[in-house]
Amino acid sequence: MDKRNNKTLWLLLIICLLTVVPFLGIYDYNTKGEPRESIVSYTMIESGNWILPRNSVGEMAYKPPFFYWTVAIVSAIWGEVTEFTSRIPSAVAYILLTIATFLFYGRRGDRKLALATALVSFTTWELHRHGFNCRIDMLLTFFIVGALMAFYRWYERGMNGIPLWAILLMSLGTLSKGPIGALLPCLVTGVFLLCRRVNFFRAFFSMLAFGLLSLILPAIWYYAAWQQGGQEFIDLVMEENVGRMTSTMSYQSCVEPWYYNFITLLPGYLPWTLLALLALFGVDWKKIGKGNADEEGKKRSILSRAVSSLRNVSSLDLFSLLSIVVIFVFYCIPQSKRSAYLMPIYPFIAYFVAKLLFWVHDYHPRIWKGYCGFLSIAGLIVALAFVVLKWIPIDQGWFHGRHGFQNYTMVLLLQQAGAWWQWLILALGVVVLAGWWKKKMYFWGIVALIMAIYLHVDAIYKPAALNAKSVKGIAAKVEELVPEDKGKLYEFIEDGVLAKGDPVHYFEMNFYLHDRVANFYKDKPSSGFLMIGTEDAERWLPKFEEEGYRFTKMYDSGEQRVAGQPMLLLKFDKQVVNTPSNS
């Protein structure tokens, strides 16, 4: 890579680091997903079991351990598992994905197009939000995309030798979320080779051999985990891998209709979706579908011309297109669907979006100017809204419904925000957004506008909105009332007891209480302290009292909800129940 590309690479890396790392730990856990993952790493460190640890309620992790290893290693170096350390692996994968995208396209084409592709991918909403989460999806995305790029490099070199990087990345992908980490890169590359008229048997057996090689390292862990977990572990593996893909799971998990992926892709690719839709107005639709001027061209069907176009397209364009289509279609098949499953296609879509952006800029400047104006006004409104909220007196009576208290808390937190660095970010963002009216906006200006809006959201709005949902304060109150030396804490959640799979627990509470929450229903303890939702308490406490339990209320979370219900903290003791046999 030449010096200009090296400078661009370093600039891109600095942009990524400055817009991601400072904001990883400024908001608490606020959903069950993040603490559910981080508690596994916490248990690894505390128990010393790095193969198949179990949390305080006796459950093993639902996914292979590589992500948990990375969180545990970072946290061990830091000194403890925190929101910041648990999000570092996803942030690193997010940044490396951006860098890899630039390098992949920069070594095979125009430097400006490669940089635009990397920045489009970096600023898509779906990748952006997952880059800040303690979840497995971003790490898996990096391994899948990285393996695909390594396979393409192997193809460019005449398919000679063994693509070691592809095999290693597929191994790590499998160690992160199962065989899907190896299956998708092999499937996409196999289809690409066939489209490039590589012999079927060579393509099939090459992908089969590389796929099997990538399973060697994961097989070692699977064997060690089976030694610890036995049949329970095997059942979980079959459920999460075979059952999820064949829609034969024993419980409903993210079940969505076939068109769900189309719906989630549009908002997931914001803010670029809007410009792509506006670009449709610049297309001359009368020319679409027409044949060539010669008679033979007019007689050919649209399908035959499409096939011919695919054969004549560059290998890079074809590989990028097939990476999108094959993965997208693959994830339309199972009933279980999540927007995060489609993230491996985002860098490849960015390649075509970047081409579209330059086309719009060169041939339809009015569309480009309108989009820049919209972004600038939207960003200024976001900034102005924060200033206005700081000076408006808020009354709790304005907020009603199930989430009324949460929304009221969010507004209060927004009013309390305003540290010097937040005002600095706000001011810098306003300068960038207002600068559009003074200068002609090229592609880099649009990226600056988008990043200014993201900085406002990440530094000011996101912490307030998400901390309003956090139960960290409730956990601190429980810790104050029931310190570890005073007694054992238990939980009871009806959905956790009756669920066939993936049961609900107080994941957030358990993390902030340092993994000391046990299962009341399974353990049947004689004394201790119980956390239970108010609705569950109405249905189940009379049944427990018939068994001899006596409860004393110590704390009520009031309007703030934990796992969907206001939570009670009860002290309990179990007495012997007199029956005819012992009277």
C-alpha positions in Angstrom: 0.0 0.0 0.0 1.4 3.4 -0.9 2.0 6.3 1.5 -1.2 8.1 0.6 -3.2 5.0 1.5 -1.2 4.6 4.7 -2.1 8.1 5.7 -5.7 7.5 4.9 -5.7 4.3 6.9 -4.3 6.1 10.0 -6.8 8.9 9.6 -9.6 6.4 9.4 -8.4 4.6 12.5 -8.2 7.8 14.5 -11.7 8.8 13.5 -13.0 5.4 14.5 -11.3 5.4 17.9 -12.3 9.0 18.8 -16.0 8.4 17.9 -16.4 5.0 19.6 -14.1 4.3 22.6 -14.8 7.4 24.8 -18.6 6.6 24.8 -18.5 2.8 25.6 -19.0 3.1 29.3 -21.1 6.2 29.8 -24.4 4.4 30.1 -25.5 1.4 32.2 -26.9 -2.0 31.1 -30.5 -1.5 30.3 -31.6 -4.7 28.6 -31.3 -8.4 29.5 -28.9 -9.1 26.6 -25.7 -7.3 27.7 -25.6 -8.4 31.4 -26.6 -12.0 30.3 -23.4 -12.1 28.3 -21.1 -10.2 30.7 -22.1 -12.4 33.6 -20.6 -15.4 31.8 -17.3 -13.6 31.7 -17.6 -12.6 35.3 -18.2 -16.2 36.2 -15.2 -17.3 34.2 -13.0 -15.0 36.2 -14.5 -15.8 39.6 -14.7 -19.6 39.2 -11.6 -20.2 37.1 -13.7 -22.3 34.7 -13.1 -21.0 31.2 -14.7 -24.0 29.4 -18.3 -24.2 30.6 -19.0 -21.9 33.5 -22.4 -21.7 35.2 -23.9 -18.6 36.7 -25.5 -18.4 40.2 -28.8 -19.8 39.0 -27.0 -22.9 37.6 -27.3 -22.1 33.8 -24.6 -22.6 31.2 -24.0 -20.1 28.4 -26.1 -20.5 25.3 -23.2 -19.7 22.9 -19.5 -20.9 22.5 -16.9 -19.1 24.6 -14.7 -17.0 22.4 -16.6 -13.7 23.0 -16.7 -14.4 26.7 -13.0 -15.1 26.7 -12.3 -11.7 25.1 -14.5 -9.9 27.6 -12.9 -11.8 30.5 -9.3 -11.1 29.4 -9.9 -7.4 28.9 -11.8 -7.2 32.2 -9.0 -9.2 34.1 -6.4 -6.7 32.8 -8.7 -3.8 33.8 -9.4 -5.3 37.2 -13.1 -6.0 37.0 -16.0 -6.6 34.6 -17.6 -3.3 33.8 -19.9 -1.9 31.1 -16.8 -0.4 29.5 -14.6 -3.5 29.5 -17.5 -5.8 28.4 -18.1 -3.6 25.3 -14.5 -3.4 24.2 -14.5 -6.6 22.1 -17.5 -5.4 20.1 -15.9 -2.0 19.6 -12.6 -3.5 18.5 -14.4 -5.7 16.0 -16.4 -2.8 14.7 -13.3 -0.7 14.1 -11.3 -3.6 12.6 -14.3 -4.3 10.3 -14.1 -0.8 9.1 -10.3 -0.9 8.5 -10.6 -4.3 6.8 -13.3 -3.0 4.5 -11.0 -0.1 3.5 -8.0 -2.3 2.9 -10.0 -4.9 1.0 -11.4 -2.4 -1.6 -8.4 -0.1 -1.5 -6.0 -2.8 -2.7 -8.3 -3.6 -5.6 -9.6 -0.2 -6.8 -9.9 3.5 -6.2 -8.7 4.8 -2.8 -11.5 7.3 -2.6 -14.1 4.7 -3.3 -12.6 2.4 -0.7 -12.6 5.1 2.0 -16.2 6.0 1.1 -17.2 2.3 1.4 -15.5 2.0 4.8 -17.2 5.2 6.1 -20.6 4.2 4.8 -20.3 0.9 6.5 -19.0 2.5 9.7 -21.9 5.0 9.9 -24.8 2.6 9.2 -27.1 2.5 12.2 -27.2 -1.3 12.7 -23.4 -1.6 12.8 -23.1 1.6 14.9 -25.4 0.4 17.6 -23.9 -3.1 17.8 -20.4 -1.7 18.0 -21.4 -0.2 21.4 -23.0 -3.4 22.8 -21.7 -6.3 24.9 -23.1 -8.8 22.4 -21.7 -11.6 20.2 -23.0 -10.3 16.9 -20.3 -7.7 16.0 -17.5 -10.1 16.7 -19.2 -12.8 14.6 -19.7 -10.3 11.8 -16.0 -9.4 11.7 -15.0 -13.1 11.5 -17.5 -13.9 8.7 -16.6 -10.8 6.7 -12.9 -11.3 7.3 -13.1 -15.0 6.2 -14.9 -13.9 3.0 -12.2 -11.4 2.2 -9.5 -13.9 2.9 -11.2 -16.4 0.6 -11.3 -13.8 -2.2 -7.6 -13.2 -1.8 -7.1 -16.9 -2.2 -9.1 -16.9 -5.4 -7.1 -14.0 -6.7 -3.9 -16.0 -6.2 -5.2 -18.8 -8.4 -6.7 -20.9 -5.7 -3.3 -22.3 -4.8 -2.4 -23.4 -1.3 -4.5 -23.2 1.8 -6.2 -20.0 2.9 -5.0 -20.0 6.5 -6.5 -16.7 7.4 -9.9 -17.8 6.2 -9.7 -21.0 8.2 -8.5 -19.2 11.3 -11.3 -16.6 11.1 -13.9 -19.3 10.5 -12.6 -21.2 13.5 -13.0 -18.1 15.7 -16.4 -17.4 14.2 -17.5 -21.0 15.1 -16.0 -20.5 18.6 -18.2 -17.4 18.9 -21.6 -18.6 17.7 -21.4 -22.1 16.3 -20.9 -23.7 12.9 -22.6 -20.7 11.2 -19.2 -19.0 11.4 -17.8 -21.4 9.0 -20.9 -22.3 6.9 -21.6 -18.8 5.5 -18.1 -18.0 4.2 -17.8 -21.4 2.6 -21.3 -21.1 1.1 -20.8 -17.7 -0.4 -17.3 -18.5 -1.8 -18.6 -21.8 -3.2 -21.4 -20.0 -5.1 -18.9 -17.4 -6.3 -16.5 -20.1 -7.7 -19.4 -21.8 -9.5 -20.4 -18.4 -11.1 -16.8 -18.0 -12.2 -17.1 -21.4 -13.9 -14.8 -23.3 -11.5 -15.3 -27.0 -11.7 -18.1 -28.1 -9.4 -16.2 -30.8 -7.7 -13.1 -28.6 -7.1 -15.2 -25.9 -5.7 -17.3 -28.2 -3.5 -14.5 -30.3 -2.1 -12.2 -27.2 -1.5 -14.9 -25.5 0.5 -15.7 -28.8 2.3 -12.0 -29.3 3.2 -11.5 -25.7 4.4 -14.7 -25.8 6.4 -13.7 -29.1 8.1 -10.2 -27.7 8.9 -11.8 -24.7 10.5 -13.7 -27.0 12.9 -10.6 -28.5 14.5 -10.1 -25.8 17.1 -13.8 -25.6 18.0 -14.0 -29.4 18.2 -11.5 -29.3 21.1 -13.6 -26.9 23.0 -16.9 -28.8 22.2 -15.3 -32.0 23.5 -14.1 -30.4 26.7 -17.5 -28.7 27.2 -19.2 -32.1 26.7 -17.0 -33.6 29.4 -18.4 -31.0 31.8 -22.0 -30.6 30.6 -22.8 -34.1 29.4 -26.2 -34.6 27.7 -27.5 -31.2 28.9 -24.8 -29.5 26.8 -25.5 -31.7 23.8 -29.2 -30.9 23.9 -28.4 -27.2 24.1 -26.0 -27.4 21.1 -28.6 -29.2 19.0 -31.3 -26.7 20.1 -29.3 -23.6 19.3 -27.7 -24.7 16.1 -29.8 -27.4 14.3 -33.2 -26.5 15.9 -32.8 -22.8 15.2 -31.9 -23.3 11.6 -34.6 -25.9 10.9 -37.3 -24.1 12.9 -37.7 -27.1 15.3 -36.8 -25.4 18.5 -38.7 -26.4 21.6 -39.5 -22.7 22.3 -40.2 -19.6 20.3 -37.1 -17.4 19.6 -37.3 -14.3 17.5 -39.9 -15.9 15.2 -40.6 -13.6 12.3 -42.2 -13.9 8.8 -40.1 -14.3 5.7 -40.2 -10.6 4.7 -38.9 -9.5 8.1 -35.4 -9.1 6.8 -36.5 -6.7 4.1 -38.2 -4.6 6.8 -35.2 -4.5 9.2 -32.6 -3.8 6.4 -34.1 -0.4 5.6 -33.9 1.2 9.0 -30.7 -0.7 9.7 -29.0 1.0 6.8 -30.0 4.5 7.9 -29.1 7.3 7.2 -27.9 6.1 3.8 -31.3 4.4 3.0 -32.8 7.8 2.6 -30.3 9.0 0.0 -30.5 5.7 -1.9 -34.3 6.1 -2.1 -33.9 9.7 -3.3 -31.5 8.5 -5.9 -34.3 6.4 -7.5 -35.8 9.7 -8.7 -32.6 10.2 -10.8 -32.9 6.9 -12.6 -34.2 6.9 -16.2 -36.7 4.0 -15.8 -37.6 4.1 -19.5 -34.2 2.6 -20.3 -34.5 -0.2 -17.7 -35.3 -3.5 -19.3 -34.8 -2.4 -22.9 -32.6 -4.4 -25.2 -29.7 -3.3 -27.3 -30.2 -1.5 -30.6 -29.6 -4.7 -32.6 -32.4 -7.2 -33.2 -30.6 -10.0 -31.3 -30.4 -7.8 -28.2 -34.1 -7.0 -28.4 -35.0 -10.6 -28.5 -33.1 -11.7 -25.5 -35.1 -11.9 -22.3 -34.3 -9.8 -19.3 -33.2 -12.9 -17.4 -30.7 -14.0 -20.0 -29.3 -10.5 -20.2 -29.0 -10.5 -16.4 -27.1 -13.8 -16.5 -24.8 -12.4 -19.2 -24.2 -9.2 -17.1 -23.2 -11.3 -14.1 -20.7 -13.2 -16.3 -19.2 -10.0 -17.6 -19.1 -8.1 -14.3 -15.8 -7.8 -12.5 -14.9 -10.5 -10.0 -14.8 -8.0 -7.1 -18.3 -6.7 -7.9 -19.7 -10.2 -8.3 -18.1 -11.4 -5.1 -19.6 -8.4 -3.2 -23.0 -8.9 -4.8 -23.1 -12.7 -4.0 -22.0 -12.0 -0.4 -25.1 -9.9 0.0 -27.6 -12.1 -1.8 -26.5 -15.5 -0.5 -26.4 -14.4 3.1 -29.6 -12.5 2.9 -31.5 -15.4 1.3 -29.9 -17.9 3.8 -31.3 -15.9 6.7 -34.8 -15.7 5.1 -35.1 -19.5 5.5 -35.3 -20.1 9.3 -38.2 -18.8 11.3 -35.8 -17.3 13.8 -34.7 -13.8 12.5 -32.9 -10.8 14.0 -31.7 -7.7 12.3 -28.2 -8.4 13.7 -28.0 -11.6 11.6 -27.7 -9.5 8.4 -24.8 -7.5 9.6 -22.2 -9.4 7.5 -23.7 -8.1 4.3 -23.4 -4.4 5.4 -19.8 -3.8 4.3 -20.6 -5.3 0.9 -23.7 -3.2 0.5 -21.6 -0.2 1.4 -19.5 -0.8 -1.7 -22.4 -0.4 -4.0 -23.9 2.5 -1.9 -20.6 4.3 -2.2 -20.7 4.0 -6.0 -24.3 5.2 -6.0 -23.3 8.2 -3.9 -20.6 9.3 -6.3 -23.0 8.9 -9.2 -25.6 11.0 -7.4 -23.1 13.7 -6.6 -21.8 13.9 -10.2 -25.1 13.6 -12.1 -27.8 14.7 -9.7 -26.4 17.5 -7.5 -29.9 18.7 -6.6 -30.7 15.4 -4.9 -27.3 15.6 -3.2 -27.9 19.1 -2.0 -31.4 18.3 -0.7 -30.1 15.4 1.3 -27.2 17.5 2.8 -29.7 20.1 3.7 -32.0 17.6 5.4 -29.1 16.1 7.5 -28.0 19.5 8.5 -31.4 20.7 9.6 -32.1 17.4 11.4 -28.8 17.6 13.3 -29.4 21.2 14.3 -32.9 20.3 15.6 -31.3 17.5 17.7 -28.9 19.9 19.2 -31.5 22.7 19.7 -33.8 20.2 21.4 -31.2 19.5 24.1 -30.8 23.2 24.8 -34.5 23.8 25.0 -35.1 20.8 27.3 -32.5 22.3 29.7 -34.8 25.3 30.4 -38.3 23.7 30.3 -39.8 22.8 33.8 -41.0 19.2 33.6 -44.0 17.9 35.5 -44.3 14.1 36.1 -48.1 14.4 35.5 -47.4 14.9 31.8 -46.2 11.3 31.5 -48.7 8.4 31.5 -49.0 4.8 30.6 -46.8 1.7 31.2 -43.6 3.6 30.4 -44.6 7.0 31.9 -42.2 6.9 34.8 -39.4 5.8 32.5 -40.0 8.6 30.0 -40.2 11.1 32.9 -36.8 9.8 34.2 -35.3 10.1 30.8 -36.3 13.7 30.4 -34.9 14.5 33.9 -31.6 12.8 33.1 -31.4 14.9 29.9 -32.0 18.1 31.9 -29.2 17.0 34.3 -26.8 16.3 31.5 -24.4 19.0 30.4 -20.8 18.3 31.5 -18.2 20.5 29.9 -17.2 17.8 27.4 -20.9 17.3 26.4 -21.3 21.0 25.7 -18.0 20.9 23.7 -19.3 18.1 21.5 -22.6 19.9 21.1 -20.8 23.1 20.0 -18.4 21.3 17.6 -21.4 19.4 16.1 -23.3 22.6 15.6 -20.3 24.1 13.8 -20.1 21.2 11.4 -23.9 21.1 10.8 -24.1 24.9 10.3 -21.0 24.7 8.0 -23.1 23.2 5.3 -24.6 26.5 4.5 -21.2 28.1 3.9 -19.4 25.4 1.9 -20.2 23.1 -1.0 -20.8 19.6 0.4 -18.9 16.7 -1.1 -19.1 13.1 0.2 -16.8 13.8 3.1 -19.0 16.6 4.2 -22.0 14.2 4.4 -20.0 11.8 6.5 -19.1 14.8 8.8 -22.8 15.7 9.1 -23.7 12.1 10.0 -20.9 11.8 12.6 -21.9 15.1 14.2 -25.4 13.7 14.7 -24.1 10.4 16.0 -21.8 12.3 18.5 -24.8 14.2 19.8 -26.8 11.0 20.2 -23.9 9.0 21.8 -22.7 11.6 24.1 -25.9 13.2 25.3 -29.2 11.5 24.3 -28.2 7.8 24.5 -26.9 7.9 28.1 -30.1 9.6 29.3 -32.5 7.4 27.3 -30.8 4.1 28.3 -30.0 5.0 31.9 -33.7 5.7 32.4 -34.2 2.0 31.7 -31.4 0.8 33.9 -32.0 -1.0 37.3 -28.6 -0.1 38.6 -30.1 2.1 41.3 -32.5 -0.6 42.5 -29.6 -3.1 42.7 -27.6 -0.6 44.8 -30.6 -0.3 47.2 -30.9 -4.1 47.4 -27.2 -4.3 48.1 -27.6 -1.8 50.9 -30.5 -3.6 52.5 -29.0 -7.1 52.0 -25.2 -7.1 52.0 -23.5 -10.3 51.1 -22.8 -11.2 54.8 -26.4 -10.8 55.8 -28.0 -13.6 53.8 -28.5 -15.1 50.4 -30.5 -13.5 47.6 -33.0 -15.4 45.4 -35.2 -14.6 42.5 -38.6 -15.8 41.2 -39.9 -14.9 37.8 -42.9 -16.9 36.4 -41.6 -16.6 32.8 -38.3 -18.0 34.0 -39.9 -21.0 35.7 -42.4 -21.9 33.0 -40.3 -21.2 30.0 -39.3 -24.2 27.8 -36.0 -22.5 26.8 -34.1 -19.2 27.2 -35.7 -18.4 30.6 -36.1 -14.9 31.9 -33.9 -14.0 34.9 -32.9 -10.8 36.7 -29.8 -10.5 34.5 -29.2 -6.8 35.2 -29.8 -7.2 38.9 -27.5 -10.3 39.1 -24.7 -8.5 37.3 -24.8 -5.4 39.6 -25.2 -7.7 42.6 -22.0 -9.6 41.6 -23.6 -12.9 40.5 -25.2 -13.7 43.9 -28.8 -14.2 42.9 -29.9 -17.8 43.2 -33.1 -19.6 41.9 -35.8 -19.7 44.6 -38.0 -22.2 42.7 -35.3 -24.8 42.2 -33.4 -24.4 45.5 -36.5 -24.2 47.9 -34.4 -22.5 50.6 -35.5 -22.3 54.2 -34.6 -18.7 54.7 -33.1 -15.7 52.8 -34.3 -12.8 50.7 -36.5 -12.9 47.6 -36.8 -10.6 44.6 -40.1 -11.0 42.9 -42.4 -8.9 40.6 -45.6 -7.6 42.0 -47.7 -9.5 39.5 -45.9 -12.7 40.2 -46.2 -12.1 43.9 -50.0 -11.9 43.7 -50.2 -15.3 41.9 -47.5 -17.2 43.7 -47.0 -16.0 47.2 -50.2 -17.6 48.4 -48.9 -20.9 47.0 -45.6 -20.5 48.8 -47.3 -19.6 52.0 -49.2 -22.9 51.8 -45.8 -24.6 51.8 -44.9 -22.9 55.1 -43.1 -19.7 53.8 -43.6 -16.4 55.6 -42.7 -13.2 53.9 -41.9 -9.7 55.2 -41.6 -6.8 52.7 -38.4 -4.8 52.8 -38.4 -2.8 49.6 -40.8 -1.9 46.7 -39.3 -0.4 43.5 -42.6 1.5 42.9 -43.1 2.7 39.4 -39.7 1.5 38.2 -39.9 -1.9 36.6 -37.5 -4.8 36.6 -38.0 -7.4 33.9 -41.4 -5.9 33.1 -42.8 -5.6 36.6 -42.4 -3.4 39.7 -40.1 -5.5 42.0 -40.5 -6.4 45.7 -37.7 -7.4 48.0 -39.0 -9.8 50.7 -37.4 -11.5 53.7 -38.6 -15.1 54.1 -38.5 -18.0 56.5 -39.9 -21.5 56.0 -41.9 -23.1 58.8 -43.0 -26.7 59.2 -46.5 -27.2 57.9 -48.7 -29.3 60.1 -50.4 -32.2 58.3 -52.6 -35.0 59.5 -49.5 -37.4 59.5 -47.5 -35.3 61.9 -50.2 -33.8 64.1 
